[in-house]
Amino acid sequence: MKRYRVRIADTLRRHMRPSLLLFAACGSVAAWSAEAQDPHRQAAAPPAAKAMEFSDKPDFSVAAVTDWTAVGGHGSDATLRTSEDLTRQTLTLKPAVNGTSLDEVRTPADAKTEAGLRAALAASPHSDAANRALGEYYLHTAQYGLAVPPLSAAAALRPERAEDEYELALACRGVGDLARARQHVQRALARKDAAKFHRLVGELEEALGDPLHAVQQEEHAARMDPSEANYFAWGSELLLHRAIWQAAEVFARGAALDPASARMRTGWGAALFASALDEEAAQRLCEASDLNPSTLDPYIFMGKLALASAKPLPCVQQRLGRFLQLRPESADATYFNAMVLEKQGTAADRQRVGELLHRTTVLDPKYSAAYLQLGIFAFAQRRSADAIELYKKALEADSQQAEAHFRLGVAYDRTGEAERAKREFEAHDRLETEQAAAIEQQRRQVKQFLVVLEAQTPTKPSTAP
């Protein structure tokens, strides 16, 4: 069993949370001066509201895209994965480009309105207004397939109207015909230059695999109309493609434009965390939760940040406590509070940690991470039999939990069950290999922006581990 014990020691080191974030993994892609690399330190306090002036432009530009090569090794993997997770969640906060809800529920009043609109169109089938009214109704109630025919008719009847082409583009996007959607919004731009048209082009270009054109369009939209929504879309595009310093700058400017935007500070926090600025990221997320305490997103971001960061984050602990008070039936709120307390490592907190973890499994019997932590606690107390059962429950809840396989192997090794230990170690190794390959493939699908400062030429990102 000696070789397994060597592997146990090695793998335990790999599963320890990193004490530092790897700057190379963050994808800084230009030669920055000290002031340019950290424009956020002077903006650490919430910025005062101010008008976004036309000349208030960033001093960078996106020059090209390349494969994402700035990925760290084992020491940075947990942090990097958390950063990628927060980036994906930031993208879900982007507003609908047409500013309307895409999941409205139809009511009897809606049905009556629909009947009236259809009757009006039947009475005047060649009326652009009647076609447009019915098409807009279907568009705003997310019935995109039904929206396309009347909006197409309206656009054909009044070809000079840019808005008809724009709404038709939205409907085509809704049914998944992105190429046709791009054609229609480009026709809209040929008739009228509008920020929302550029933003829609940006979203379509990203979906169609042209992120360079996408970010240029998002930036153009924000320059034309420096609204909260446009700045958030621009910052999100930069963050997605690992232009993290630049994303943080755009989010900071957007927060100055709209100090009441919790979403903007949430995105800002994600960008700062990707920039290895844990404390600043935590502060932005805490501010976001204070702006709207009932909004869940900042708390979820804070919880994940707290799990990945090796630094104590006092404001996060306080806000997560509020999260638990507001949502006592939330398994996430319960688990995050348990893990923040566990990081303190005091004997007084240990019992409370166990209670919260047990509570998590009651609230969500499929919460694999809580069973895993309970198993770790039991194993540390030399209750190997209890630990084995808890690790098994973690795997029942999530069979892809590689760490649970590894720790179950360790527990079996302690109890002398060598063959079972071997099977668990092999399962761990297989899952780690498969998951690493899947993550690498996902990363390569996301192109990285090459960013330059004014009067500079683009430089490739560092590949140093």
C-alpha positions in Angstrom: 0.0 0.0 0.0 3.0 2.3 0.1 2.4 3.6 -3.4 -1.2 4.5 -2.5 0.0 6.4 0.6 2.4 8.4 -1.5 -0.5 9.2 -3.9 -2.7 10.2 -0.9 -0.1 12.7 0.3 0.4 14.1 -3.2 -3.4 14.3 -3.9 -4.1 16.0 -0.6 -1.7 18.7 -1.5 -3.4 19.1 -4.8 -6.8 19.4 -3.2 -5.7 22.1 -0.7 -7.2 25.4 -1.5 -4.5 27.7 -3.0 -3.1 30.5 -0.9 -2.4 32.7 -3.9 -4.2 33.4 -7.2 -2.1 33.1 -10.3 -1.9 36.3 -12.2 -0.8 34.5 -15.4 -4.1 32.6 -15.4 -6.0 35.9 -15.4 -5.0 36.7 -19.0 -3.4 40.2 -18.7 -2.5 40.7 -22.3 -0.8 44.0 -22.6 2.3 45.7 -21.1 0.7 47.7 -18.4 2.3 50.3 -16.2 1.6 50.0 -12.5 -1.1 52.7 -12.6 -2.7 51.1 -15.7 -2.6 47.6 -14.3 -4.5 48.5 -11.2 -7.0 51.3 -11.9 -9.3 50.1 -9.2 -7.3 50.9 -6.1 -8.3 54.5 -6.2 -11.9 53.4 -7.0 -12.1 51.1 -4.0 -14.7 53.2 -2.3 -18.1 53.4 -4.0 -17.8 56.0 -6.8 -19.9 59.1 -6.6 -22.5 59.5 -9.3 -21.3 61.5 -12.3 -22.3 62.2 -15.8 -20.6 59.9 -18.4 -19.0 62.4 -20.7 -18.3 61.7 -24.4 -14.5 62.0 -23.8 -14.5 59.6 -20.9 -13.1 56.8 -23.0 -10.9 53.8 -21.9 -7.3 53.9 -23.0 -7.4 50.3 -24.4 -8.7 48.5 -27.4 -9.2 44.9 -28.4 -6.9 44.2 -31.3 -7.4 40.5 -32.0 -8.3 37.1 -30.4 -6.2 34.0 -29.7 -6.5 30.7 -28.0 -6.7 30.8 -24.3 -3.1 29.8 -23.3 -2.8 31.5 -19.9 -4.2 28.6 -17.8 -2.4 27.8 -14.6 -1.4 24.4 -13.0 -2.7 22.6 -10.0 -1.9 25.4 -7.6 -4.3 27.8 -9.3 -6.9 25.3 -10.6 -9.6 25.8 -7.9 -9.4 29.5 -8.1 -9.4 29.6 -11.9 -12.4 27.3 -12.0 -14.2 29.6 -9.6 -13.4 32.6 -11.7 -14.7 30.9 -14.8 -17.9 29.9 -12.9 -18.4 33.5 -11.8 -17.8 34.7 -15.3 -20.5 32.4 -16.6 -22.9 33.6 -13.9 -22.1 37.2 -14.8 -23.3 36.5 -18.4 -26.6 35.4 -17.1 -27.2 38.8 -15.5 -27.1 40.5 -18.9 -30.4 42.3 -19.7 -32.6 41.3 -22.6 -31.5 43.4 -25.5 -35.0 44.6 -26.2 -35.5 45.5 -22.5 -38.5 43.3 -22.1 -39.1 40.2 -20.1 -38.7 37.0 -22.1 -40.7 34.8 -19.8 -44.0 36.7 -19.4 -46.9 34.5 -18.4 -50.0 34.9 -20.6 -53.1 35.9 -18.7 -56.8 35.9 -19.8 -56.4 39.6 -20.6 -53.5 38.7 -22.8 -55.6 36.2 -24.7 -58.3 38.8 -25.2 -55.7 41.2 -26.5 -54.4 38.6 -28.9 -57.9 37.9 -30.2 -58.5 41.6 -30.8 -55.1 42.0 -32.6 -55.8 39.0 -34.8 -59.2 40.3 -35.6 -57.8 43.7 -36.5 -55.2 42.0 -38.8 -57.9 39.9 -40.5 -59.9 43.1 -41.2 -56.8 44.8 -42.7 -54.3 42.2 -43.8 -52.2 44.8 -45.7 -51.9 47.2 -42.9 -48.3 47.5 -41.6 -49.7 48.8 -38.3 -51.9 45.8 -37.8 -49.1 43.4 -38.7 -46.7 45.2 -36.4 -49.1 45.3 -33.4 -49.7 41.5 -33.6 -46.0 40.8 -34.2 -44.9 43.0 -31.2 -47.5 41.3 -29.0 -46.0 37.9 -29.8 -42.5 39.2 -29.5 -43.1 40.6 -26.0 -44.7 37.4 -24.9 -41.8 35.4 -26.2 -43.9 33.6 -28.9 -41.2 34.1 -31.4 -42.3 31.7 -34.1 -45.7 33.4 -34.2 -44.0 36.8 -34.2 -42.0 36.3 -37.4 -44.7 36.3 -40.0 -46.5 39.5 -39.0 -43.2 41.3 -38.4 -41.9 40.2 -41.7 -45.1 41.5 -43.4 -44.7 44.8 -41.5 -41.1 45.2 -42.6 -42.0 44.5 -46.2 -44.9 47.0 -46.1 -42.7 49.8 -44.6 -39.1 49.0 -45.7 -37.9 52.4 -44.5 -38.7 51.6 -40.9 -35.6 50.5 -39.0 -37.6 49.4 -36.0 -39.5 46.8 -37.9 -36.2 45.2 -39.1 -34.9 45.3 -35.5 -37.9 43.6 -34.0 -37.8 41.0 -36.8 -34.2 40.4 -35.9 -35.2 39.8 -32.2 -37.9 37.4 -33.3 -35.5 35.5 -35.6 -33.0 35.3 -32.7 -35.8 33.9 -30.5 -36.4 31.0 -32.9 -32.7 30.3 -33.2 -32.1 31.7 -36.7 -29.1 33.8 -35.8 -27.8 34.3 -39.3 -31.2 35.7 -40.4 -31.4 37.8 -37.3 -28.0 39.4 -38.1 -29.2 40.2 -41.7 -32.3 42.0 -40.3 -30.4 44.0 -37.7 -27.8 45.0 -40.3 -30.7 46.3 -42.5 -31.9 48.2 -39.5 -28.5 49.8 -39.1 -28.4 50.7 -42.8 -31.6 52.8 -42.2 -30.7 54.2 -38.7 -27.7 54.3 -36.4 -28.9 53.3 -32.9 -27.1 51.9 -29.9 -29.5 49.0 -29.3 -28.9 47.9 -32.9 -25.2 47.7 -32.3 -25.7 45.9 -29.1 -27.8 43.3 -30.8 -25.2 42.8 -33.5 -22.7 42.3 -30.7 -24.7 39.6 -29.1 -25.4 37.8 -32.4 -21.7 38.0 -33.5 -20.7 36.4 -30.2 -23.2 33.6 -30.7 -22.0 33.2 -34.3 -18.4 32.9 -33.3 -16.9 36.4 -34.0 -16.1 37.8 -30.6 -13.8 40.5 -32.0 -16.6 42.1 -34.0 -18.9 41.4 -31.0 -16.8 43.4 -28.5 -16.4 46.3 -31.1 -20.2 46.5 -31.4 -20.8 46.3 -27.6 -18.3 49.1 -27.2 -19.9 51.2 -29.9 -23.3 50.8 -28.2 -21.9 52.0 -24.9 -20.2 55.0 -26.5 -23.4 56.0 -28.3 -25.6 55.4 -25.3 -23.7 55.1 -22.0 -26.5 53.3 -20.2 -26.2 50.8 -17.4 -27.3 48.0 -19.7 -24.9 48.8 -22.5 -21.9 49.2 -20.1 -22.8 45.9 -18.4 -23.0 44.1 -21.8 -19.6 45.5 -22.8 -18.0 44.6 -19.5 -19.4 41.1 -19.7 -18.0 40.6 -23.2 -14.6 41.6 -22.1 -14.8 39.4 -19.0 -15.9 36.4 -21.0 -12.8 36.6 -23.2 -10.4 37.2 -20.3 -9.7 40.8 -20.8 -10.2 41.0 -17.1 -8.4 44.3 -16.2 -10.3 46.0 -19.0 -13.6 44.4 -17.9 -13.0 45.7 -14.4 -12.4 49.2 -15.7 -15.6 49.1 -17.8 -17.7 47.8 -14.8 -16.1 50.5 -12.6 -17.2 53.2 -15.1 -20.6 51.7 -15.3 -20.9 51.8 -11.6 -20.0 55.4 -11.6 -22.7 56.0 -14.2 -25.3 54.1 -12.2 -24.3 53.8 -8.5 -27.6 52.0 -7.7 -26.8 49.1 -10.0 -26.2 46.0 -8.0 -25.7 44.0 -11.2 -22.8 46.3 -12.2 -21.0 45.8 -8.9 -21.5 42.1 -9.1 -19.8 42.0 -12.5 -17.1 44.3 -11.2 -16.5 41.9 -8.3 -16.2 38.9 -10.7 -13.6 40.8 -12.7 -11.6 41.8 -9.7 -11.6 38.3 -8.4 -10.3 37.1 -11.8 -7.6 39.8 -11.3 -6.4 38.2 -8.1 -7.8 41.1 -6.0 -9.9 39.1 -3.5 -10.5 41.8 -0.9 -11.5 44.4 -3.5 -13.8 41.8 -5.2 -15.4 41.0 -1.9 -16.0 44.7 -1.2 -17.8 45.2 -4.5 -20.0 42.2 -3.9 -20.8 43.3 -0.4 -21.8 46.7 -1.8 -24.0 45.0 -4.4 -25.8 43.1 -1.8 -26.3 46.2 0.3 -27.9 48.0 -2.7 -30.6 45.3 -2.9 -30.4 42.9 0.0 -33.1 40.6 -1.4 -31.2 39.9 -4.7 -29.6 36.5 -4.5 -26.8 36.9 -7.1 -24.3 38.9 -5.0 -24.7 36.3 -2.1 -24.0 33.4 -4.4 -21.0 35.1 -5.9 -19.7 36.0 -2.4 -20.2 32.4 -1.2 -18.2 31.0 -4.1 -15.5 33.6 -3.7 -15.2 32.9 0.0 -14.7 29.2 -0.7 -12.0 29.8 -3.2 -10.1 32.6 -1.4 -7.4 31.9 1.2 -7.9 35.4 2.7 -10.3 36.3 5.4 -13.1 38.4 4.0 -15.0 40.0 7.0 -17.6 41.8 5.0 -18.5 38.6 3.2 -19.1 36.7 6.4 -21.4 39.4 7.6 -23.4 39.5 4.4 -23.7 35.7 4.2 -25.1 35.8 7.7 -27.7 38.2 6.4 -28.3 35.9 3.5 -29.1 33.0 5.9 -31.5 35.3 7.9 -33.3 36.3 4.7 -33.4 32.8 3.3 -33.3 30.3 6.2 -34.6 27.5 3.9 -31.8 28.0 1.4 -29.3 25.2 1.2 -26.8 27.4 -0.4 -27.0 30.1 2.3 -26.7 27.4 5.0 -23.7 25.7 3.3 -21.8 29.0 2.6 -22.2 30.1 6.2 -20.9 26.7 7.4 -17.8 26.9 5.2 -17.0 30.5 6.1 -17.1 29.4 9.8 -15.0 26.3 9.0 -12.3 28.5 7.6 -11.9 30.3 11.0 -11.0 26.9 12.5 -11.9 27.7 16.1 -13.2 25.0 18.4 -16.2 27.2 19.3 -17.2 27.3 15.6 -16.7 23.6 14.9 -20.0 22.5 16.4 -21.9 25.2 14.6 -20.3 24.2 11.3 -21.5 20.6 11.8 -25.0 21.8 12.6 -25.1 23.9 9.5 -23.8 21.2 7.3 -26.4 18.7 8.6 -29.0 21.4 8.1 -27.9 21.8 4.5 -28.4 18.1 3.8 -31.9 18.3 5.3 -32.8 21.2 3.1 -31.3 19.5 0.1 -30.7 15.8 0.4 -28.7 15.9 -2.9 -26.2 18.5 -1.7 -23.1 16.5 -2.4 -20.6 19.1 -1.1 -22.2 19.1 2.4 -21.9 15.3 2.7 -18.3 15.5 1.6 -17.5 18.1 4.3 -19.3 16.1 7.0 -17.2 13.1 5.9 -14.0 15.1 6.2 -15.0 16.1 9.7 -15.8 12.5 10.7 -12.6 11.2 9.3 -10.6 13.9 11.2 -12.3 12.6 14.4 -11.1 9.1 13.5 -14.7 8.0 12.9 -13.8 6.2 9.7 -17.0 4.2 9.4 -19.1 7.3 9.6 -16.8 9.1 7.1 -17.2 6.2 4.6 -21.0 6.4 4.8 -21.0 10.2 4.3 -18.6 9.9 1.4 -20.9 7.3 -0.2 -23.8 9.7 0.3 -21.8 12.5 -1.4 -21.3 10.2 -4.4 -24.9 9.1 -4.5 -25.8 12.8 -4.8 -23.1 13.4 -7.4 -21.2 10.5 -8.8 -18.8 12.9 -10.6 -17.5 14.2 -7.3 -13.8 13.2 -7.8 -12.7 14.4 -4.3 -15.3 12.2 -2.7 -13.9 9.1 -4.5 -10.4 10.1 -3.4 -11.3 10.6 0.3 -13.4 7.4 0.3 -10.3 5.6 -0.9 -8.3 7.2 2.0 -10.9 6.0 4.5 -10.9 2.5 3.0 -7.1 2.5 3.2 -7.3 3.4 6.9 -9.7 0.5 7.6 -7.5 -2.0 5.7 -9.9 -2.5 2.8 -7.1 -2.3 0.1 -9.2 -3.5 -2.9 -12.0 -1.0 -2.2 -9.4 1.8 -1.7 -7.8 0.9 -5.0 -11.1 1.1 -6.9 -11.8 4.5 -5.4 -8.4 5.8 -6.3 -8.8 4.6 -9.8 -12.2 6.2 -10.1 -10.7 9.5 -8.8 -7.9 9.4 -11.3 -10.3 8.6 -14.2 -12.7 11.4 -13.3 -9.9 13.9 -12.8 -8.5 13.1 -16.3 -12.0 13.3 -17.9 -12.9 16.5 -16.2 -9.6 18.1 -16.9 -10.0 17.3 -20.6 -13.6 18.6 -20.7 -12.5 21.9 -19.0 -9.6 22.3 -21.4 -11.9 21.8 -24.3 -14.3 24.4 -22.9 -11.5 26.9 -22.4 -10.2 26.5 -25.9 -13.7 27.2 -27.3 -13.5 30.7 -25.6 -11.1 32.9 -27.5 -9.0 35.3 -25.5 -8.8 39.0 -26.4 -5.5 40.6 -27.2 -5.7 44.0 -25.7 -3.4 47.0 -26.3 -3.1 50.4 -24.7 -3.1 53.5 -26.9 0.0 53.7 -29.2 1.0 50.1 -28.3 1.0 46.9 -30.3 -0.6 43.7 -29.1 1.4 41.3 -27.1 0.6 37.6 -26.5 -0.5 36.6 -23.0 2.0 35.1 -20.7 2.0 31.3 -20.5 4.1 31.1 -17.4 2.5 28.8 -14.7 
